[in-house]
Amino acid sequence: MALTMLNGLLIKDSSPPMLHQISKTPQLDAFNYQSCFMQDLFAHFPDVLFIHRTYNPRGKVLYTFLVDGPRVQVEGPLARAVYFAIPTNEDARGLAQMFQVFKKFNPAWERITTILVDPHFLLLPTLTMEFPAAEVLLSAFHICKFLQGKFYQLSLEQPVQSVLLSSLQSTMCSATAGNLRKLYTLLNTCIPPSRLPELHSHWLLNDRIWLAHRWRSRAQSNRYFQTLEVTAHVLSQFFGATPFEKQGMASVFRYMQQNPSDKANLSLVESPQDSQPPSDASPENPNTEQLVEARIQHSLNAICTGPAAQLCLGELAVVQKSMHLIGSGSEKMNIQILEDTHNVQPQSPASCSCYFNQAFHLPCRHILAMLSARQQVLQPDMLQTQWTSGCATSLDSILGSKWSASLDKHLAVTLLTEEVGRLLEHCSKEEFERRYSTLRELADSWIGPYEQVQL
């Protein structure tokens, strides 16, 4: 079914594929895709290639190639995408095969001068072997996401964390040597010395990294980071949330078809310097909503263990499809998402009356809906210790330790009590007296006399 859907979406693409390889197995062993539009886009702007990786629950990784650099002017999260690939294995041989297929169909690869990658990209020798004339650098976007994740993981005091996040955002939008040095000094001041090496703060002083980004104005940098944030979120939401690669890619292509403005707004000409500030975003702006959800997703991945993040991302997926805040007060908020209404306690540790939160003590869809509505992210103090990144070893051990038999009994009794209550409300007075008397006798014999027990 997924293969049929994926092939159907590719056939319907307004820009037919010039490269299209799909395996016949239930999962995608290997996948390569590039449309004629993508090939033409890369031929126009081959100088800087941005590589983003997205993992799914099965450990398969989607490589998304995007064009970058001063001459590229686009609108839309995936407008700069020029190639999608899932290597058979993420090893030297698998990546070499993937890069060779890309080069075979893109003669302009010889004009690549710079390749931007994330800090966790370990197979750099393979990359430099396949693109010997290109300089491989860490991307400013991936460094920013790496440092954000570390700030969340360190469980710093809230004022310190806020200062660091604000300074990081400001520095990324104006990455001058002076601003980078100030951020470097701030990290050395605020981060415990024993944890400082984890942040690789020396990256901030590597001027070669930032020369590839510094040409942007503050407004351009702001839009650049927002666009990449949404791009990463879209790929994680559609490909990273499902163990079935074909289904994930079908969702990615469906998104691209439903957002044709990504292509329509592309300008294949050299763009002038744009120093106009971005328009003020409002909560109703879809791009702002996507950005907020992307930040929530990033905070989940940064703070939680892998199993905890997967459970919560499933809840977040429901929030993204349908969310409705139906009331709020000083102490509690009433959240309704498709099904029943539940009470959320916003104060840390956040709690909810739903079964998911009561059973796992993890942020449920209702808590995530609250965070999304307030444009906030998950904080470490909202999570119990056993779910914190680095504390748990496997999903089985966590679920085995946290699924409480007493909680199951309590919830079962609660459901039974509610059903009995509904029946008593609609029976006759005589029937009510008879049934109430029976319940009274049962309560007295189990718990105590009427003076202590109120039905």
C-alpha positions as CSV (number, residue, x, y, z in Angstrom):
1,M,0.0,0.0,0.0
2,A,2.8,2.4,1.0
3,L,4.7,1.6,-2.2
4,T,1.6,2.3,-4.4
5,M,1.0,5.5,-2.6
6,L,4.6,6.6,-2.9
7,N,4.8,5.8,-6.6
8,G,1.5,7.6,-7.1
9,L,2.7,10.7,-5.5
10,L,5.9,10.7,-7.6
11,I,3.9,10.3,-10.8
12,K,1.7,13.2,-9.9
13,D,4.7,15.5,-9.2
14,S,4.4,18.5,-11.5
15,S,8.1,18.2,-12.0
16,P,8.6,14.6,-13.2
17,P,11.6,12.7,-11.7
18,M,14.8,12.3,-13.6
19,L,16.1,9.9,-10.9
20,H,13.7,7.6,-9.2
21,Q,14.9,4.4,-7.4
22,I,12.6,2.5,-5.0
23,S,13.3,-1.0,-3.5
24,K,10.5,-3.6,-3.6
25,T,10.7,-4.7,0.1
26,P,8.2,-3.6,2.8
27,Q,10.9,-1.1,4.0
28,L,13.1,0.9,1.8
29,D,16.6,-0.7,1.7
30,A,17.8,2.1,-0.5
31,F,16.1,5.2,-2.1
32,N,17.2,8.0,-4.4
33,Y,15.0,10.7,-5.8
34,Q,15.6,13.9,-7.8
35,S,13.0,15.7,-10.0
36,C,13.9,17.7,-13.1
37,F,13.2,20.8,-11.1
38,M,15.6,19.7,-8.4
39,Q,18.3,19.0,-11.0
40,D,17.8,22.3,-12.6
41,L,18.0,24.1,-9.3
42,F,21.2,22.4,-8.4
43,A,22.7,23.2,-11.8
44,H,22.0,26.9,-11.1
45,F,23.4,26.9,-7.6
46,P,26.0,24.2,-7.1
47,D,28.5,26.2,-5.0
48,V,27.3,25.4,-1.5
49,L,25.6,22.1,-0.6
50,F,23.8,21.7,2.8
51,I,23.3,18.2,4.0
52,H,20.6,17.4,6.6
53,R,20.0,13.9,8.1
54,T,16.8,12.6,9.6
55,Y,16.6,9.3,11.4
56,N,13.4,7.2,11.8
57,P,12.6,4.8,14.6
58,R,14.2,1.9,12.7
59,G,17.5,3.7,12.5
60,K,17.3,4.3,8.7
61,V,18.4,7.8,7.7
62,L,17.1,10.2,5.1
63,Y,19.7,12.4,3.5
64,T,18.3,15.7,2.2
65,F,20.6,17.8,0.0
66,L,19.7,21.5,-0.1
67,V,21.4,24.4,-2.0
68,D,22.8,27.2,0.0
69,G,24.7,30.4,-0.4
70,P,24.3,34.1,-1.2
71,R,22.7,33.7,-4.6
72,V,19.8,31.4,-3.5
73,Q,16.6,33.2,-2.8
74,V,13.6,31.0,-1.9
75,E,10.4,30.9,0.0
76,G,9.2,27.7,1.7
77,P,10.8,25.0,3.9
78,L,11.7,22.5,1.2
79,A,12.1,24.9,-1.7
80,R,15.9,24.4,-1.7
81,A,15.8,20.6,-1.6
82,V,17.7,19.1,-4.6
83,Y,18.0,15.5,-3.7
84,F,16.6,12.8,-1.3
85,A,18.4,9.6,-0.5
86,I,18.2,6.7,1.9
87,P,21.5,4.8,1.8
88,T,21.4,1.0,2.2
89,N,23.6,1.4,5.3
90,E,25.1,4.5,6.8
91,D,28.7,3.3,6.5
92,A,31.5,4.3,4.1
93,R,30.3,1.9,1.4
94,G,26.7,3.0,1.6
95,L,27.4,6.7,1.5
96,A,29.9,6.3,-1.3
97,Q,27.2,4.6,-3.4
98,M,24.7,7.3,-2.5
99,F,27.1,10.1,-3.5
100,Q,28.1,8.4,-6.7
101,V,24.5,8.1,-7.8
102,F,24.1,11.8,-7.1
103,K,27.2,12.7,-9.1
104,K,26.2,10.5,-12.0
105,F,23.0,12.5,-12.5
106,N,24.4,15.9,-11.6
107,P,27.4,16.9,-13.6
108,A,27.5,20.3,-11.8
109,W,28.8,18.5,-8.7
110,E,32.3,19.4,-9.8
111,R,31.5,23.0,-9.1
112,I,30.7,22.4,-5.4
113,T,33.1,24.5,-3.3
114,T,31.6,24.1,0.2
115,I,29.6,21.3,1.9
116,L,27.8,22.1,5.2
117,V,27.2,19.2,7.6
118,D,26.1,18.6,11.2
119,P,28.5,17.9,14.1
120,H,27.5,14.3,14.3
121,F,28.5,13.5,10.7
122,L,31.4,11.1,11.3
123,L,32.1,9.7,7.8
124,L,34.0,12.9,6.7
125,P,36.7,10.9,4.8
126,T,34.1,9.4,2.5
127,L,32.7,12.8,1.9
128,T,36.0,14.4,1.1
129,M,37.0,11.4,-1.1
130,E,33.8,11.8,-3.2
131,F,34.1,15.6,-3.4
132,P,37.8,16.3,-3.3
133,A,37.6,19.9,-4.4
134,A,34.9,20.9,-1.8
135,E,35.6,22.2,1.7
136,V,33.6,20.5,4.4
137,L,32.4,22.7,7.2
138,L,30.0,22.5,10.1
139,S,26.8,24.5,9.4
140,A,25.8,27.4,11.5
141,F,22.3,26.0,11.8
142,H,23.5,22.6,13.1
143,I,25.9,24.2,15.6
144,C,23.0,26.3,16.9
145,K,20.8,23.2,17.3
146,F,23.6,21.3,19.0
147,L,24.2,24.1,21.5
148,Q,20.4,24.5,22.2
149,G,20.2,20.8,22.9
150,K,23.2,21.0,25.3
151,F,21.6,23.9,27.2
152,Y,18.5,21.9,27.8
153,Q,20.4,18.8,28.8
154,L,22.5,20.6,31.4
155,S,19.4,21.4,33.5
156,L,20.7,24.9,34.2
157,E,18.8,27.4,36.4
158,Q,16.0,29.0,34.4
159,P,17.5,32.5,34.3
160,V,20.9,31.2,33.1
161,Q,19.3,29.0,30.5
162,S,17.2,31.9,29.2
163,V,20.3,34.2,29.0
164,L,22.2,31.5,27.1
165,L,19.4,30.8,24.6
166,S,18.8,34.5,24.0
167,S,22.5,35.2,23.5
168,L,22.8,32.2,21.1
169,Q,19.9,33.4,19.0
170,S,21.2,36.9,18.9
171,T,24.7,35.7,17.9
172,M,23.5,33.4,15.2
173,C,21.6,36.4,13.6
174,S,24.8,38.5,13.7
175,A,27.7,36.2,13.7
176,T,30.5,38.7,13.9
177,A,33.9,37.8,15.4
178,G,33.1,40.0,18.4
179,N,29.7,38.5,19.1
180,L,31.0,35.0,18.8
181,R,33.8,35.8,21.2
182,K,31.2,37.3,23.7
183,L,29.2,34.1,23.5
184,Y,32.3,32.0,24.0
185,T,33.1,34.0,27.1
186,L,29.6,33.7,28.4
187,L,29.7,29.9,28.0
188,N,32.9,29.7,29.9
189,T,31.3,31.8,32.7
190,C,27.9,30.0,33.0
191,I,28.7,26.4,32.2
192,P,30.3,24.2,34.9
193,P,34.0,23.5,33.9
194,S,33.4,19.7,34.0
195,R,30.6,20.0,31.4
196,L,32.2,22.7,29.2
197,P,34.1,20.3,26.9
198,E,30.7,18.8,25.9
199,L,29.7,22.0,24.2
200,H,32.8,22.2,21.9
201,S,32.8,26.0,22.4
202,H,36.0,26.3,20.2
203,W,33.7,26.1,17.2
204,L,32.6,29.6,18.0
205,L,36.2,30.8,17.4
206,N,36.7,29.0,14.1
207,D,36.3,31.9,11.7
208,R,36.2,29.7,8.6
209,I,32.8,28.2,9.8
210,W,31.2,31.6,10.2
211,L,32.5,33.1,7.0
212,A,30.1,30.8,5.2
213,H,27.2,32.3,7.1
214,R,28.3,35.9,8.0
215,W,27.3,37.4,4.7
216,R,23.7,37.4,5.7
217,S,22.1,40.4,7.3
218,R,20.3,40.0,10.6
219,A,16.9,39.8,8.8
220,Q,18.2,37.3,6.4
221,S,19.7,35.2,9.1
222,N,16.5,35.2,11.1
223,R,14.5,34.0,8.1
224,Y,17.3,31.4,7.2
225,F,17.2,29.8,10.6
226,Q,13.4,29.8,10.8
227,T,13.1,28.2,7.3
228,L,15.7,25.5,8.3
229,E,13.9,25.0,11.6
230,V,10.6,24.3,9.8
231,T,12.4,22.1,7.2
232,A,13.9,19.9,9.9
233,H,10.6,19.8,11.7
234,V,8.7,18.7,8.6
235,L,11.2,16.0,7.8
236,S,11.2,14.7,11.4
237,Q,7.4,14.8,11.6
238,F,6.8,12.9,8.3
239,F,9.8,10.7,8.0
240,G,11.3,10.6,11.5
241,A,8.1,9.6,13.3
242,T,7.3,6.4,11.3
243,P,9.3,3.1,11.1
244,F,8.1,2.6,7.5
245,E,10.3,4.5,5.1
246,K,7.9,4.3,2.2
247,Q,5.1,5.8,4.3
248,G,7.4,8.5,5.5
249,M,8.6,9.5,2.1
250,A,5.0,9.5,0.8
251,S,4.1,11.9,3.5
252,V,7.1,14.2,2.6
253,F,6.1,14.3,-1.1
254,R,2.5,14.8,-0.2
255,Y,3.6,17.8,1.9
256,M,5.6,19.2,-1.1
257,Q,2.6,18.8,-3.4
258,Q,0.3,20.6,-0.9
259,N,2.8,23.5,-0.7
260,P,3.4,24.3,-4.3
261,S,4.4,27.9,-3.3
262,D,7.8,26.4,-2.4
263,K,8.6,26.1,-6.1
264,A,6.5,29.1,-7.3
265,N,8.4,31.5,-5.1
266,L,11.9,30.3,-6.2
267,S,14.0,32.8,-8.0
268,L,16.8,31.4,-10.2
269,V,18.6,34.7,-10.3
270,E,21.1,36.4,-8.1
271,S,19.3,38.0,-5.2
272,P,20.0,41.5,-3.9
273,Q,21.0,42.1,-0.3
274,D,17.8,42.1,1.8
275,S,18.0,44.0,5.0
276,Q,14.3,44.5,5.6
277,P,13.2,43.1,9.0
278,P,10.9,40.1,8.8
279,S,7.2,40.7,9.3
280,D,6.0,40.3,12.9
281,A,4.8,36.8,13.5
282,S,1.5,36.2,15.2
283,P,0.2,33.0,16.9
284,E,-2.2,32.5,14.0
285,N,0.7,32.5,11.5
286,P,1.1,28.8,10.3
287,N,4.9,29.3,10.1
288,T,5.0,30.4,13.7
289,E,3.0,27.4,14.8
290,Q,5.3,25.1,12.9
291,L,8.3,26.8,14.5
292,V,6.8,26.5,18.0
293,E,6.1,22.8,17.4
294,A,9.6,22.3,16.0
295,R,11.1,23.8,19.2
296,I,8.9,21.5,21.3
297,Q,10.1,18.5,19.3
298,H,13.7,19.6,19.7
299,S,13.3,20.0,23.5
300,L,11.8,16.5,23.7
301,N,14.7,15.0,21.8
302,A,17.2,17.0,23.8
303,I,15.9,16.3,27.3
304,C,14.2,12.9,27.1
305,T,15.6,9.4,26.6
306,G,15.0,7.9,23.1
307,P,12.0,5.8,24.2
308,A,10.4,8.7,26.1
309,A,10.9,11.0,23.2
310,Q,9.2,8.6,20.8
311,L,6.2,8.2,23.2
312,C,5.8,11.9,23.5
313,L,6.3,12.6,19.8
314,G,3.4,10.3,19.2
315,E,1.3,12.5,21.5
316,L,2.6,15.6,19.7
317,A,1.5,14.2,16.4
318,V,-2.1,14.1,17.7
319,V,-1.7,17.7,18.8
320,Q,-0.5,18.8,15.4
321,K,-3.6,17.3,13.7
322,S,-6.2,18.8,16.0
323,M,-5.9,21.0,19.0
324,H,-8.4,23.2,20.9
325,L,-8.0,25.1,24.1
326,I,-11.5,25.3,25.7
327,G,-10.8,27.1,28.9
328,S,-8.1,28.3,31.3
329,G,-7.8,29.5,34.9
330,S,-5.2,30.6,37.3
331,E,-4.4,27.0,38.5
332,K,-5.6,24.7,35.7
333,M,-6.3,24.6,32.0
334,N,-9.0,22.5,30.3
335,I,-7.7,20.9,27.1
336,Q,-9.9,19.2,24.6
337,I,-8.3,17.3,21.7
338,L,-10.8,15.3,19.7
339,E,-11.9,13.0,22.5
340,D,-12.5,13.8,26.2
341,T,-11.6,16.9,28.2
342,H,-8.8,16.6,30.7
343,N,-7.4,18.9,33.4
344,V,-3.8,20.1,33.0
345,Q,-1.7,21.4,35.9
346,P,0.8,23.7,34.3
347,Q,3.1,24.2,37.3
348,S,6.2,21.9,37.3
349,P,6.1,19.1,37.4
350,A,3.3,19.4,34.9
351,S,0.5,16.8,35.2
352,C,-2.7,15.8,33.5
353,S,-5.7,13.7,34.3
354,C,-5.4,11.6,31.2
355,Y,-4.3,7.9,31.3
356,F,-1.0,8.5,29.4
357,N,0.3,11.0,31.9
358,Q,-0.9,9.1,34.9
359,A,0.6,5.8,33.7
360,F,3.9,7.0,32.2
361,H,4.4,10.4,34.0
362,L,5.4,11.8,30.6
363,P,4.2,15.0,28.9
364,C,1.0,13.9,27.1
365,R,-0.8,15.5,24.2
366,H,-2.7,17.8,26.5
367,I,0.5,19.2,28.2
368,L,2.1,19.5,24.8
369,A,-0.9,21.4,23.5
370,M,-0.6,23.8,26.4
371,L,3.1,24.3,25.6
372,S,2.3,24.9,22.0
373,A,-0.5,27.4,22.8
374,R,1.9,29.3,25.1
375,Q,4.7,29.0,22.6
376,Q,6.9,27.3,25.2
377,V,9.1,24.3,25.2
378,L,9.6,21.3,27.5
379,Q,11.8,22.0,30.6
380,P,13.8,19.4,32.5
381,D,11.8,19.9,35.7
382,M,8.7,18.8,33.9
383,L,10.2,15.3,33.5
384,Q,10.8,12.6,36.1
385,T,14.4,11.5,36.5
386,Q,14.0,8.1,35.0
387,W,12.9,9.6,31.7
388,T,15.8,12.1,31.5
389,S,18.3,11.5,28.8
390,G,21.1,9.2,29.9
391,C,19.3,7.7,32.8
392,A,17.3,4.9,31.1
393,T,18.7,1.9,29.1
394,S,15.8,0.4,27.2
395,L,12.1,0.9,26.5
396,D,11.2,-2.5,28.0
397,S,12.9,-1.8,31.3
398,I,11.2,1.6,31.5
399,L,7.8,0.4,30.7
400,G,8.2,-2.6,33.0
401,S,9.1,-0.4,35.9
402,K,6.5,2.4,35.3
403,W,3.4,0.6,34.3
404,S,1.7,0.4,37.7
405,A,-0.8,-2.5,38.4
406,S,-2.3,-0.4,41.2
407,L,-2.9,2.5,38.7
408,D,-4.6,0.1,36.3
409,K,-6.9,-1.0,39.1
410,H,-7.6,2.6,40.1
411,L,-8.5,3.6,36.6
412,A,-10.6,0.4,36.1
413,V,-12.6,1.2,39.3
414,T,-13.0,4.8,38.3
415,L,-14.5,3.8,35.0
416,L,-16.9,1.4,36.8
417,T,-17.9,4.0,39.3
418,E,-18.7,6.5,36.5
419,E,-20.8,3.9,34.7
420,V,-22.7,3.1,37.9
421,G,-23.3,6.8,38.6
422,R,-24.8,7.3,35.1
423,L,-27.1,4.3,35.6
424,L,-28.3,5.6,39.0
425,E,-29.1,9.1,37.5
426,H,-31.6,7.6,35.1
427,C,-33.4,5.0,37.2
428,S,-36.7,5.4,39.1
429,K,-36.8,6.6,42.7
430,E,-37.7,3.1,43.9
431,E,-34.9,1.5,41.9
432,F,-32.5,4.1,43.1
433,E,-33.3,3.5,46.7
434,R,-32.9,-0.3,46.3
435,R,-29.5,0.0,44.4
436,Y,-28.3,2.7,46.8
437,S,-29.1,0.5,49.8
438,T,-27.1,-2.3,48.2
439,L,-24.1,-0.1,47.6
440,R,-24.4,1.3,51.1
441,E,-24.2,-2.1,52.7
442,L,-21.3,-3.1,50.5
443,A,-19.4,0.1,51.4
444,D,-20.1,-0.4,55.1
445,S,-18.9,-3.9,55.1
446,W,-15.7,-3.1,53.1
447,I,-14.7,0.3,54.4
448,G,-16.6,1.4,57.5
449,P,-19.8,2.9,58.8
450,Y,-21.7,5.7,57.2
451,E,-20.2,8.4,59.4
452,Q,-16.8,7.8,57.9
453,V,-17.8,6.9,54.3
454,Q,-19.8,9.1,52.1
455,L,-21.1,7.6,48.8
